[in-house]
Structure formats: structure tokens, C-alpha cells
Amino acid sequence: MKIFPTHLVRKLDEYTMEHEPIASIDLMERAAQALIEAIIRKWDALVPVTVFAGPGNNGGDALAVARMLSEQNYKVEVYLFNPKGELSADCRTNKERVERMDNIAFTEVSTQFVPPVLTDKHLVIDGLFGSGLHKPLTGGFAAVVKYINSSPGTVVAIDVPSGLMGEDTTLNVRSHIVRADVTLTLQFPKLSFLFSENADLVGEWEVIDIGLSPEVIEETETDYYLTEAEEIHAMIRPRKKFAHKGNFGHALLIAGSAGMAGSSVLGARACLRSGVGLLTVHAPKINVPVLQTTVPEAMVLADPNLEVFSTPVDTDDYQALGIGPGLGKEEETEQALVEQLALCQIPVVADADALNLLANQRKALHTLPKGSVLTPHPKELERLVGKCQNSYERLNKARDLARTAQVHIILKGAYTAVIAPDGKCYFNTTGNPGMATGGSGDALTGIVLALLAQSYPADEAARIATYAHGLAGDFARKKVGETAMTAGDIVQGLPLAWRMLSE
């Protein structure tokens, strides 16, 4: 699914109206009908509804929703805020339609606002401002937002919570943004919905199809996408009947240090559960017995050093290299990492301590072979690109790094972003909070490594691995719940994830 910047959504609206053709007021009517269907699914007509509408088209949507809910026997009261005496044409039309209805309590607010009494039984519909906002709310509108946020009612925002900007949230004033329980967004999610700092403002969100032109959606370019299962399924290659282990690549994993054998074990197990033909783990001598006992399917290559990675490996016999989990940050490990990358001619997936060490050796980033993947969490990324004041800035700095280093980046989070060297971003939709546990990233590294070794292009390897990793976590949640989940549970969920994606 494409995610469009808000200025492009307006153009999609205009194209649809011109080419369907459909009048603006009729498109608003269609959107309102789709919105009330979603509302009716969640709340019955016993729930009292209070609608706060603004002077623009978001307010027009809200007024149309109010009218249609009243026609479905909901008890509805409406407050239309019009301090400048200027309504958009469609908002004015819907105001006139609402005024003709005897069973709606309608108030137009031009100066003083006398707030209604809202209880925890009320459904509050926020239609003050939509996604076209480019500056924070102030004055009376900010006061209305604060009143809504102080109420005990359930808040449903139309398109976006009023006051929240669609992309760049740098200018957001959090206390002047509606705090929605549910956001019913029109046709496409907004980029800002995917940022962690906005989660408590957006609440649960649902995309409402309002029938914009499929042709213009297909033709219009964007840098942002929401990954769906069908796309991943189409990327996965079926295995041929006479396939053998040599067809699925030989992966090399350099991981672990004294006290951190578990990182190499989790990465190795995830790699082996993701279709690789052969796996060799390079580890310090102290971890060799652990690996040979816990991961018998893997071959183990002992580093000359007892406790840390210290000596680069010849990669001629391998198709992909994974490096970083549990590696440690010793000086000799840092030097060995730099030398390893300089020698390497195969795709690399770099994670954890490999990223932390690269933050000290930024020139080495540009020695990464073509088709390599970095898998940072936000703090690891900031060590590479500098501090970021919000998720929007962090995403753009990650895009800049992907372009300059010509690598793919998996920026981990609730909606993990897979970022390509051309700047395109694919947000992942699988996974859950139970995956916020030590070793989860090591498992992801193993999955990416397996796919790179099988000669999947880096963009496909990163997207498939991220989706499968999250899906395995979702299966683990069903089995053990979020609180008790460990990275080992995620690895155990991989067989079901791959089966589901393959079938």
C-alpha cells in the first residue's frame, strides 16, 4: 500500500473528481458513508455522539457523518466552529443539511464556546482539522482540543487527530493535538502515524477506502509504502524438486564473545530456520563448545582468540556474511571488523556491535559491498548519523545514510522501516511489543543472512526478513503471550511464518 504525502493526496482527490467524474460534495458524501460504516461496526445507537467540526472540508466530513448517524437513530449533537465566518463550500452545504434536521442539536460557534457535558459514555468525533495542517493550533482551537482531551469520552478522529501534521511533526505542540482513541484515516495512512511519539495521539487507526481513482494511485510516485503479505508472498521463491543444499547458499556468521555466546546461537538458529543451505559460525574459542552443542546443524570456525573476534575470515567460499551480534567492542575486534569489510566481496548484514564499531570507523561504511544491509535500532542509528529530535528527522537521516553508503537499512521499531539506497521506505506491518526483548535483533540478522546467502536481492531480503521476523513474533505471542516472549520463541515461530508466507 502506498503512503502519500498530504499535498499529493489533494491531487489524487482532484484527479478522481475530474476523471470519475464526481462532484466534491458527492465525494465527501461517499467518504462520510464509509466513515459511518466503520463507526457503526464499533458502537451501537445507544451511544450519545458529540461532533466537533471545523470550518474546512474535515469539518464538512464531520457534519456529513453527524447527519448520517442521526439518520441511523443515533442521538447526535454538533458544534461547528466558525470564528472567522468563513466555511469551505462543502462544509457550508453540509451545515445547511444538518440545520434542516430536527433531531440534531446544532450549535455554530463564532465567539464564545459553552462546552457540553461529556461523560465516559459519549462518543466524541473530532472533525476540526484534517491532514493539510502545516502549523500548530493556537487560541480558541487549541482550547477546544484541550477540552476534548480532558473529557472522559471515547474520541474518534476523522482522517487525522486535529493538530497533528501528516509528515514532519517537528512543529507539533503535543498539548494542542487531539488525543484520539481511534483514527479513521481516509484512503491512506499518514506517515506521522508510523512514528513512535505519535502513537498515543493517533490511537488505533484504520484506513477507510473512499474510492479514489485506482489509476491515479497506481501512476503516482511516492517514497513511502506499507508492506502487505501478498507482496512478500510474491517475492518468495518456490523450491524445485531436485534442489540440494548447494542451491541455497553457504552463509558465514561472525558473532559472539566471552559471555555472549547466546547472540551467535540465536542468529545461527534463525539463519538455519530461514532456508540457508549451509552455515558456518566464526566465534572465539570459548564459545565453540556452546555452538556445537546447541546448533549441531552449523559448522563452527574457531577464532584464534579465546574471548573475542580478532582475525578476519577469507570469504571466498561463502555467499553472504552476517557480522555483529554479541561481538563486543574491544580494540582488536574493531580492527578485525575494518579488515574483514575491506576483504569482503559478498553482501554483508551488519548489526549490533558491528554498527557500534562502525560509528568509530565511518569510512569503513563505504567499503561495504554492494547489496549489504544494516539493521540498527534508533540508538545505533544515531551513533552513525548523529542525534535526532524526532522520528521524522531520524527517518530522513537514515535515508541519507542509505544513499551515501549505498546500503539497505532496516530501521527497527514498531513499524520497522526498510530503506533502500534510492530513498524509498517500506514500513513493516507485522510484529508486536513482546518482541522488545534481548536477542530479537540477533534473530533478524540470521534471517537476513540466510536470504542474502540464497541470492535474494538486498531489497527483497530485507523486506522478506523483516516481515517474516515480525510474523514469527506474532505466532510466538499466540503461543506464550507478550510478557513471557523471548527471542528463542521468535525463532521457534519461524517455521509457521515461512509456511504461511510460502503457501
N, C-alpha and C positions, 0 to 999 in steps of 0.2 A: 504494500500500500504506500502510495506517495504521501509525503508531508510537504505542503506548500507554504512558503512564507505568506503572511496575511495579505500583502499587496498583490500577490498573484491570485489569491482566492477571489478577490474582487473582479479580476479579469475573467476568471472562469465563470463567475455569475453572469457577467455581461455577455460573454460568448453564448452561454446557454439561453439567455433571454432573447438574443438576436437570432440564433440559429434553430431553436426548437420549433417555432418561436413561442415565448411565453412572456406575459407582462410581468413587471417587477412585483406588483401586488399579488399576482397569482402564484409566483414562485414563493413569496412569503407565506401564502396560504398553504402551499404544499409542505413547506418546512414546518409550519405550525402543526399540521396534521400528523406529520412524522413525530414531532415532539410530544404531542399528547398521547400518541400510542405508546411511547416509552413511559410516560408518566402513569398512564392508566395501568400498565403492567405492574407497576411498583406500588401504587397507592390507590385505594378504592375511594368511592364518592363520599364516604363518611368523614374524610379528612378535610378540614377547612383550609382554603387556599388563599394566600395573600400574595399579590403580584406587585412587584416594584418595577416600573417601566421608565426608561429614559426617553429622550426626545428624538433619538435616531432610529435606524432600522432594527437594532436589537430591541428597542422598546416596542417597535411595531410587531416584531415576532412575539414578544411577551403579551401584548394586547390581544393578538390573534389566538394565542394559547388560552388566555383567560376566557375569551368568548366561547371557544370550543369546549373547554372544561365545563363551563356553565351549561352548555347545551347537553352535556353528559350528566347533568344533575349534581355537579359539584357546587358547593357554596363558595363563591368567589368574591373577594374584594380587591380593588385595583387602585394603585396610586401611580399616577403619571406625573413625572417631574419635568416641568417645562418652565424653568426660571427666566429664560430669555424670550419666551413667546414664539419660539421657532421649532417647529416639528418637521421631520422629513416627510415627504409626500405620502409615503406608505404608512408611516406612523400616524399621520393625520387621518388617513382613510380608516385605519383600524380603530382610532379613537372614536370616530363618528359611529362606527358599527357597534362598539361597546356601549356608547351612550344611548343607543336605541334599545338596549336590552334592560328590561325592568328588574331582572333577578341578579344583576351585578351591582354591588356597591362601588361606585366610581368616584374618585376624587382626583382632580387635577391640581397639582401643587405648583404655584408660581412664586410664592413668597414664603410664608410660614408653613412648616410641616408639623402637624399634630400626629405623632406616631400612634399606630394602632397597638392594641394589646396582642402580643403574640405568645402563645403557650407552647409547650412541648408537643401538643397535638397538631400544631399548624405545619402546613407545607408552604414554605416561602420560596417564591420564584423570583430569581434575580435576572431582570432584563434591562438593567440600567445602561450598560455599555458593552459593546462586542469586542471583536478582536482587532479592530482598527485603531485602538488607542495607542498613542505614542508619548504620552506624558502622564504623570501621576494625577489621580483625582485630588481635588482640593475643595475647600469651602463646604458648601451645603451637601454636595455629593459625597465628599469624604465623611461628613457627619451621618448621612444615611447609611453608608457602608458600615460605620462603627455601630450604628443601631442594629442593623441586620446581624452583625457578628455577635452582638451581646444578647440576642434573642435565643430562647431555648428551642426554637422550631428547627425543622429539617430544611436545609437550604439547597435548592436546585438551581444551578446557573445555566443559562441559555448560551451556548457556544463557548464562552469563557467566563470565569468569575470576573465581575466588573472590577476594573483597575489593574488586571493582570495583562501584561503585554505578551504578544504572540511569540516573539523570538527573544530579543535582547531584553533581559529583565534587570539590567544594571540600574535603571531609574526607578524600579519598583519601590514603593513605600508600603511595606507589608501591612501596616495598620490601616491603610486606605484601600485594601483589596478585600473583596467579599471572600469569606472563608466558606466554600461550598462543601456540602456533604456528597453531592453528586453533580457532575458537569455533563450536560448533554451537548456535545460539540457537533457542529454541522458539517457533514461530508468528510472532513479530515481532522485528525488530531492536530493540535498546535504543538510546535516544537517545545515551548516552555512547559508543557505537561510532562515532559520526559526528564525534567531536571529535579534533583532531589529536594532542593529548597522550596519547590512549589507544591510538593505532594500534599501538604496539609491545607493548601488553598484550593486545589483542584478537587480533592477527594477522589471518589471513584469516578472514572469517566467512561463514557460510551459514545461511539461515533454514530450519528444519526444520518442516514442516507436521505438526501433531499432531491436526488435525481438530477445532479449537474451532468452536463454532456460527457458521456464516456469518451467521445472522440477527442475533445479538447484536453481532458485529463490525461489521456494516453500521449498526446502530442506535446504537452507542456513539460519542459525540463525542470528538474529540481535536484538539489543535492542531498535531500533527506528522504529516507524510506523507513517503513516499519516492516520488518521481515515476517512473512507468513509461512505456515507449514508447507503449503503447496510449492512454494519456491524452493524450499530446502529439499523436498522430495524429488523435484525435477533435477536437482544437481547430483543426487547420489547415484553412483554407477552400479548397475547390477553385476553380480559376479558370473563369469562364464563357467560352463560345466567342467571344462578341463583346466581350470585355473589351478595354480600351485603357489606356494609361499613366495617364490621368487617374483611373482607378478604383483606383489603388494608391498614391495619396498623393504629396505633394511634401514631402520631408524637408529640414531645414536642419541642417547640421553646422558648429558653430563650434569650430575646433580648430587646434592648431599655433602655433608661434612660431619665431623665428630658431633654426635648428639642430634643430628638432623637426617638420619637415615630414612625417616618416615617420608620426607619430601620425595626422595628418589623412588621409594616403594609406591607411593600414590601416583606419581607421574608415570611410572612404568606400568602399573596395573591399568590405568586409564588408556595408555597407548595400546596395550595388548587387547583391551576391550573395544578398540576402535578400528580394527581391521588390518593393522600392520602385519606384514609377513614375518619379519624378524626384528628383534630389538636387542641392542647391546647397551648396557648401562655402564658408563665410566664413573667410578666412585673411588674415594680414598680407601686405603686398605682396611681401615677399621670397620667399614660398612659392608664389605664384601660378604661375610657370613650371613648378615641380616638379609641382604638381597637374594642370595642363593637359596635361602630357606623360605622366604616369603613370596618371592616371584620366581618360581622354578622355570617358567617359560622364557625368561630373559637370560641372555648371556651377560656375563659381568667382566669388565675390563678394569683391573686394579690400577689406580694411580700410584706412582712410586712413593708419594707422600702418605704417611699413616692417617692424617686427620683432615686434609683439605685437598681440593683440586689444585695441582701445581704444574702439570705438564700437558701441553696441547696434544690432541689426538689427530692422526692422519685420517682424513675423512673420505679418501678415495673410494672406499668400499661401501659408503652409505649414501642414501638419497636425501636425508634431511637430518638436521641437528636440533635438539632441544637443549637449552642450557639455562641454568639459574636457580631452580628450586633448591633451597637449603644450602646453597653454595658457600655462604659466608662471605665476609668482606676483608679477608686477610690480604696483605700487600702482594704476596706471591700468587694468590688467586686472581687478583686484579691484573697482574702482568700476564698470567696464563690466559685469561679471558681475551685480552687485547691480541695476543699472539694467535689464539685459536681463531678469532674472527678474521684476522689478516690472512690466515692459511686457508680459510674455508671457501669453497666454491659451490656449496649446496645451500638450499634455503634453510634459514635459521628461525626458530621460535625462541625468543629471549624473554625471560620472566624473572620476577623476584630479585634476587641479589645480582643477577646479571644486569638488570636495569639500574640498580643502585650503584653498581660499579661503573656502568657506562655514564652515569651522571658525573663521575670524576674524569671520564675519558671520552668527552663528547665527540672528538674527532673520529673515534672508533665507530661511532654510529654510521658514519658514511662509508665504512668498509663492509657493512653488512651486505651479503649477496642479494641479488635480485630475487624477489619473491619471499623476503623474510617478513616475520611478524613479531611485533612487540605486544606484550599483554599486561600493561600497567593497571594498577588501581589508581585512584586520583592522586594519592600522595606520591606514588612512584612516578607518575607523570610530571607532577610539579617539580620533582628533583631534576627532571630532564629539561623542563621548559620554563621554570620559574613559578612563583606564587600566582594564584588565580583568585579573583574576588568572588566569582560565581561560576556556575556550571556552563553558562554560555561562553564565557571567556576561556574556560578550560577546554571546551569542545573546539573552539577556534584555534587555540594554541596546539592542540593535538592534530588538527588538520594541517596546520603549518608544518609541524614536525614530519607528518606523513609525506607531505610534498617535498620538503627539503632533503630528507633522508631516503625518499623513495621506498618506503616500507608501508606495510599494513599495520594498523594499530587496533587492538581490541581494548577499548577503554572500559574497564569493568564497573558495573553498578547495577541498579535495579533494572534499567533499560540499557544494557551494555551496548555501546556504540562500536561498530566495526567500521573503521575509517580507512578508505583507500587512498593511494597516492594522488589521485585526481581530486581529492577533497570530498568525494561522496561518502555519506554516512548512512549506515544501515543499523537501525535500532532493534534490539532483540526483544522478543515478547515472552520468552519462557523464563522459568526460574522463580524463586521465592526467597523470603528473608531467612529461611533455615539454612541457606547456602552461605550465609555470612559466618563462616567457620574456618579455622585453620586447615590448610591443605586443599581447600576448594580450588584455588588458583593452580596448584600443582597438577590437579586432575585435568583442568582445562589445557594446560601446557601439553600434557600427554596426548590429549585428543587432537590438538592442532598438529603436533609432531607426527602422529600416525597418518593424518590426511596428507600432509606435505610429503611424507615418505611414499605415499601411494600416487604421487604426481598430480594431486589436485592443485590447480592454480591457487595462489595465496588468497585471493579474494573469496573463492569458494571454500577453501579450507577454513578460513577464519569465520565465515558466516555459518557454515555447517557445524563446526565445532562448538561455537557459542550457543547455537540453538539446541544441539544435542546435549550439551552440558546442562543447560537450564532445564531441558525436558527430563533428563535423568534426575535432577534435583526435585522436580515436580513428582516424579514417581516415588522418590525417597520420602517426600512429605506425606504421601498417601500411606506409606508403609510405617513410618516411625514418627511422623509429625515434625514440626519445625524446630521445636526446642531441643529435641534429642538428636537431631541430624548431625552426622559427621561427614567428612569428605569421603570416608570409606563407603558410606551409604550412597553417595552420589555415584561412585564408581560402580557399585552394585546395581544402580538403576540404569546404567548404560545399555545392557543387553535389551531391555524393554524399549528404551528410547530408539536405538538403532532399528529394532524390529518394526516399531511404529512408523518411523520415517521411511524405511525401505518399502513397507507394504502399502 
